Amino acid sequence: MIEFDTQRRCIVLAEYMVENNATVRGCAAVFGVSKSTVHKDITERLKCYDRKLYDEVKLLLERNKAERHLRGGEATRKKFLLSN
C-alpha cells in the first residue's frame, strides 16, 4: 500500500510540474510536501515508474536550472524597487 502511494505521488507531482512548468519549490508548496520529497520523487523514484514522464521532467529541471539565475535576479530587482 505504501509503495502504491509513493508511486502515485511521484506521477502526480511530475504531471503537475510538466503541465504547469513548475519549479520543485512551487510544486512542493502546492502539494504540501518538502522540496526534498519532490526532488527525490521526480529524480530517482519516477524513473522506475514512468520513464517517458521522467524524461520530460528531466528536461524541465534542466531548463529551470539554466534559468534560475534570471529568476533570482528578477526577484532581487522587484525587492529593491519595492523598498525604494
Buried (B, 14 or more C-beta within 10 A) or exposed (E): EEEEEBBEBBBEBBBBBBEEEBBBEBBBEBBEBEBEBBBEBBBEBBBEBBEEBBEBBBEBBEEBEEEEEEEEEEEEEEEEEEEE
